[in-house]
């Protein structure tokens, strides 16, 4: 899947919306990140691609189900890896939804706001949040973290080689019963590869408390 793909051609139709259980400090922290960005932001859990945001911007209701699905997915997890940080909106949701989880995030830092946003989250959440600049292949290839990873969020490079690497690395490094959350899970080549992994008995699709809207999908390592 190339970077030229129009995501809206595949985006799920009639996505449901819901009431949200915001974690403590979640909305406050998102406001702080929005202030740092103060301009167009890449699409994320809170905003559509290229939305101009600032400290007055509010996460759109149309992605409320997707955010709640993420909050529920990280419950009971203790150590997570996030491939793709962007401006830190999903990191914030993870860290505030589960006050016990520690999270490491990776990003190639294509945007000027990424490093300042990551620095802000590190200052706010201290040793619960760490950040490394670079692609997942640059940082993770041939390596194993010295922690028991029980949660991985894949939302990084959208080329097929990147996606295959992220899924294969997750297969090798998640603990049994660990959770793998895939963003943009509706893209056709993503669907095919995940179906292959499920058919091979590597993962099974699960739901936290609600069914997936199709925007993001949760798997469990078998």
Secondary structure, DSSP 8 states (H G I E B T S, - for coil): --TT--GGGTS-SS---------TTHHHHHHHHHHHH-EEE---SSS-TTEEE-TT----GGGHHHHHHHHHHTTT--EEEEE--TTSHHHHHHHHH-TT-EEEEEE---STHHHHHHHHHHHHHGGGEEEEES-HHHHHTT---SS-EEEEEE-S--SHHHHHHHHHHHHHHEEEEEEEEEETTTSHHHHHHHHHHHHTTSEEEE-SSS---SSEEEEEE-
